[in-house]
């Protein structure tokens, strides 16, 4: 049975951000997003938003403490500074989401898609989540050590496109093949595999993206720089100039 549901500001409970006749809070939130309502600072603590389509929603600074966001679509959502303490984000799509400064302590991020997400300043990001991507990227680098410098240069030049194997801008394996000067499917020990974590991470990078403008590119560059430092590999000269 539908009743009047009010979504209020977490800091000022007298401030109503959105109200609608709905059966559940989830329906009210979806209605708010459909109408383009600004839910910045909304009090949604403990809300059941399982599987909700919250793509591109402005939830900056919102209270989502303990909320159930399992399988939710949060692609490109603004969650900067949001309280996601203890939230269930299992299998949620957080690709391209702004999570800068968000509180993720105790949050369940198992199976969540974090490609392209901005996690700068976020609190409580489990090391094993990003570690899985990091480790697989490093495995790719181990398979093509001679091309790592060229891959790093391509990232800095904005010449990586995670959605394609060939062309001026290509994905991880495609870029390595371009640097090596061979077809992308003829690299020994490095078969093209769009399902592997390293390639999935690079899907968050598009032509023109650089470590300055894209969090996925920045993370990839950090992993490569770490790999190169461990092996005392010198970065390309042009890259050095770009950083000075």
C-alpha positions in Angstrom: 0.0 0.0 0.0 1.4 3.4 -1.0 2.0 6.0 1.6 3.8 9.3 1.6 7.5 8.7 1.9 9.9 11.6 2.6 13.6 11.5 2.0 15.2 13.9 4.4 18.6 15.5 4.8 20.9 13.6 7.0 22.2 16.7 8.7 18.9 18.6 9.0 15.9 16.3 9.5 13.5 19.1 8.9 14.7 19.5 5.3 12.8 17.3 2.9 14.8 16.5 -0.3 12.1 14.5 -2.0 8.6 13.1 -1.2 6.4 10.8 -3.1 3.5 8.3 -2.6 5.3 4.9 -2.7 5.1 1.4 -1.1 8.8 1.3 -0.1 11.7 3.6 0.4 13.4 1.9 -2.6 10.5 2.9 -4.8 10.8 6.5 -3.5 14.5 6.6 -4.2 14.0 5.3 -7.7 11.3 7.8 -8.3 13.6 10.6 -7.1 16.3 9.5 -9.4 13.9 9.2 -12.4 12.8 12.8 -11.8 16.5 14.0 -11.5 16.2 14.9 -7.8 19.3 15.9 -6.0 19.8 13.4 -3.1 23.0 14.9 -1.9 23.2 14.4 1.8 20.2 12.2 1.9 19.5 10.0 5.0 19.2 6.5 3.6 20.8 4.7 6.5 19.8 1.0 6.5 17.8 1.3 3.3 17.1 -1.8 1.2 18.2 -0.8 -2.3 19.2 -4.2 -3.5 19.4 -4.3 -7.3 18.3 -0.7 -7.6 19.3 1.2 -10.7 21.0 4.2 -9.2 23.2 4.9 -12.2 24.6 8.5 -12.2 22.7 9.4 -9.0 24.0 12.3 -6.9 24.3 10.7 -3.4 27.3 12.8 -2.4 27.6 12.9 1.4 24.6 10.6 1.8 24.0 8.4 4.8 24.0 4.9 3.5 25.2 3.3 6.8 24.4 -0.4 6.7 22.4 0.0 3.5 21.7 -3.1 1.3 23.1 -2.2 -2.2 23.8 -5.7 -3.3 23.8 -5.9 -7.1 22.9 -2.2 -7.4 23.8 -0.2 -10.4 25.8 2.7 -9.1 27.8 3.3 -12.3 29.0 6.9 -12.5 27.2 7.8 -9.2 28.5 10.5 -7.0 29.2 8.9 -3.7 31.9 11.3 -2.6 32.1 11.6 1.2 29.1 9.2 1.6 28.8 7.1 4.7 28.8 3.5 3.5 30.0 2.0 6.7 28.9 -1.7 6.8 26.9 -1.3 3.6 26.4 -4.4 1.5 27.9 -3.7 -2.0 28.3 -7.3 -3.0 28.3 -7.4 -6.8 27.4 -3.8 -7.2 28.5 -1.9 -10.3 30.6 1.0 -9.0 32.3 1.6 -12.4 33.3 5.2 -12.8 31.7 6.2 -9.5 33.1 8.9 -7.3 33.9 7.4 -3.9 36.4 10.0 -3.0 36.5 10.4 0.8 33.7 7.8 1.3 33.6 5.7 4.4 33.8 2.1 3.3 34.8 0.5 6.6 33.1 -2.8 7.0 31.5 -2.6 3.6 31.1 -5.8 1.6 32.7 -5.1 -1.7 33.1 -8.7 -2.8 32.4 -9.0 -6.5 31.9 -5.3 -6.9 33.0 -3.7 -10.1 35.4 -0.8 -9.2 36.7 -0.1 -12.7 37.3 3.6 -13.1 36.0 4.4 -9.6 37.7 7.3 -7.9 38.8 6.0 -4.5 41.1 8.8 -3.6 40.7 9.5 0.1 38.2 6.7 0.7 38.4 5.1 4.1 38.4 1.3 4.6 38.9 0.0 1.1 39.8 -3.6 1.5 43.3 -4.2 0.2 42.3 -7.5 -1.3 39.8 -5.9 -3.7 42.3 -3.6 -5.5 45.0 -6.2 -4.8 43.4 -8.7 -7.2 43.5 -6.2 -10.1 47.0 -5.2 -9.1 48.3 -8.7 -9.1 46.9 -9.6 -12.4 48.2 -6.5 -14.1 51.6 -7.4 -12.7 51.3 -10.9 -14.2 50.8 -9.3 -17.6 53.8 -7.1 -17.1 55.9 -10.2 -16.2 54.8 -11.7 -19.5 56.0 -8.7 -21.6 58.8 -6.9 -19.6 60.3 -5.3 -22.7 57.1 -3.5 -23.5 56.3 -2.1 -20.1 58.0 1.2 -20.7 56.0 1.7 -23.9 52.8 0.7 -22.1 53.4 3.3 -19.4 54.2 6.0 -22.1 50.9 5.1 -23.9 49.0 5.6 -20.7 50.6 9.0 -20.1 49.9 10.0 -23.7 46.2 9.0 -23.5 46.7 6.3 -26.1 44.9 3.4 -24.4 41.4 2.3 -25.1 40.3 -0.7 -23.0 37.4 -1.5 -25.4 39.5 -2.6 -28.4 42.4 -4.8 -29.2 43.6 -2.9 -32.3 44.0 0.6 -33.6 45.9 3.7 -32.6 44.6 3.3 -29.1 44.1 -0.2 -27.8 43.6 -2.2 -24.6 46.3 -3.7 -22.4 47.2 -6.6 -24.6 46.6 -4.6 -27.7 48.9 -1.8 -26.5 51.6 -4.3 -25.6 51.3 -5.8 -29.1 51.5 -2.4 -30.7 54.7 -1.6 -28.8 56.2 -5.0 -29.8 55.1 -4.6 -33.4 53.1 -7.8 -33.7 49.4 -8.9 -33.9 47.7 -8.8 -30.5 46.9 -12.6 -30.6 50.5 -13.6 -31.3 52.2 -12.7 -28.0 53.6 -15.9 -26.4 52.2 -16.5 -23.0 49.8 -13.6 -23.2 46.6 -14.6 -25.0 43.8 -12.0 -25.4 41.2 -12.6 -22.7 38.6 -10.0 -22.0 37.5 -11.9 -18.9 40.8 -11.5 -17.0 40.9 -8.9 -14.3 43.8 -6.9 -15.8 41.8 -6.4 -19.1 38.6 -5.6 -17.1 40.5 -2.9 -15.3 41.7 -1.4 -18.5 38.1 -1.3 -19.7 37.7 1.8 -17.5 40.2 3.7 -19.7 39.3 5.3 -22.9 41.3 7.1 -25.6 42.4 10.5 -24.3 42.3 9.4 -20.6 45.5 10.0 -18.7 46.6 9.3 -15.1 45.7 12.9 -14.4 42.1 12.6 -15.6 41.2 9.0 -15.0 41.5 7.0 -11.8 41.8 3.6 -13.6 44.8 5.0 -15.6 46.3 6.4 -12.5 46.1 3.1 -10.7 47.6 1.2 -13.7 50.5 3.7 -13.8 51.1 3.2 -10.1 51.2 -0.5 -10.5 53.6 -0.2 -13.5 55.8 2.3 -11.6 56.0 -0.1 -8.7 56.9 -3.0 -11.0 59.6 -0.9 -12.7 61.0 0.3 -9.4 61.4 -3.2 -8.1 63.4 -4.1 -11.2 65.3 -0.9 -11.5 63.8 -0.3 -14.9 64.2 3.3 -16.2 61.1 5.0 -17.5 61.0 6.4 -21.1 62.8 9.7 -21.5 59.7 11.4 -22.8 57.8 10.3 -19.8 60.5 11.7 -17.5 60.1 15.1 -19.2 56.3 15.0 -18.8 56.6 14.5 -15.1 59.1 17.4 -14.5 
